[in-house]
């Protein structure tokens, strides 16, 4: 395999990893946001019930 | 706890399968496979197999929603379609790199498979945009199900496009599609790579669906809070 081929293969694997990793990061960020929101809403409902 | 174990198992299997494919590519496959065109295909084709599997599962779930009206199926279809779109994106990106190597071009509008696949990608991207823009749950679920069905029709067109139109894309190569095959012992790494991607896809879909459940819980708590 010459340098040019190696460049394409590496580029292809990198593209695959970048797409998957970007999605994982998006899902992770969304998960954090949802957990924070759930905690906030639970506290809100809890304090409303006490009132 | 069981779900956590399942997630770890899926991640482990996916990692093992990808390592196996890389090992096969590097050390086991015959010399003719040791060119970029083949090595990219071992990730490009399974990406599309995985995305088509996901879109098909999404179609079934959407059909179940339309038949039963149960939002569980709508949430399931949304999760699966989103993950399938990620694999479609990786398949398109890898395909463009393969095209640059094999044909000398990144993209051509004259190729039926490329254009129909881009249309498919746009349909499912539109599906996700629609889900964010429609507030009313039953309207959102109904419209999403319809787009999922239309998208799956396009998946069929993408699959058959190389038989119907003789354009830039090579005709069927794989044996199960009636092609001449890639060569002795060179097709099974595709299956291994596909299993790895399926495991990764199921893992991502499980995480995505858990988030869907959390979202529903937040909505119901908000309604409860507003009713006080």
Interface residues (C-beta under 8 A of the other chain):
Chain A: X1 X4 X5 X6 X8 X9 X11 X12 X13 X15 X16 X19 X20 X23 X24 X27 X30 X31 X34 X35 X37 X38 X41 X42 X44 X45 X48 X49 X51
Chain B: X34 X35 X36 X39 X40 X43 X44 X47 X83 X86 X89 X90 X93 X94 X97 X98 X100 X101 X200 X204 X207 X208 X211 X214 X215 X217 X218 X221 X222 X224 X225 X228
